[in-house]
Amino acid sequence: MGEKRTTEQMFQAYLRGGEQVRWHGTTKPFSLLERDARFLILGKWIGTVLVSAGILGLYISNNPEWSWNVVGLVLLVAALLIVSPFLEKRSVLGQEYWITDQRAIFMSRDRTFYSMELFDIDDFRLVEDKTQEGTLVLGSGIFEDIDRQLRWRACHPKTNVQSDGPSDRAQGLVFFSVSDSKKAADCLRQQMGRAA
């Protein structure tokens, strides 16, 4: 039976020869209904309950011999939508981030790595008004997502699925709610200047 590799071992194996880490961070604990997502989550829950109740009410009232399978399917979909913010939070809390002298690296909760070459990062933003800690958003292609889908985008790095390139190559990453976000932004700015 093979020995389970630690996160540090997996990260060291992911690094290139001679690549040096300049910054490392993790997502800091945050409230499920923190300001970045409070109204979106509450809206999702209320909408899910109302739509599900409406669908079930119409279905049951128009079908005297209704099926438990249909009712169960509607309830299952509703339950998944209600639970999804908790799963999203769990996923984000398990992430780690690095900035090296060559790349910005993102590791998801399931230990999948994604990276952006420093010279491929066309722009980045430090977002400080949506989370308790600052969030670093890399790649202008996801700037429009950060107003309404910051947590979702934090769980789903933007990749080019139609590309023949490496599957770990990202076009946009979110380093969500890291306590030393200003230091990360300064480090990224400095490393991007060296890579240019």
Secondary structure, DSSP 8 states (H G I E B T S, - for coil): ------HHHHHHHHS-TT--EEEEEE-----TT-TTTHHHHHHHHHHHHHHHHHHHHHHHHH-TT--HHHHHHHHHHHHHHHHHHHHHHHHHHT-EEEEESSEEEEE-TT--EEEEEGGG---EEEE-SSSSSEEEEE-GGGGGGTTT-HHHHHHS-EE-TT-SS-TTBEEEEEEEEETTHHHHHHHHHHHHHHH-
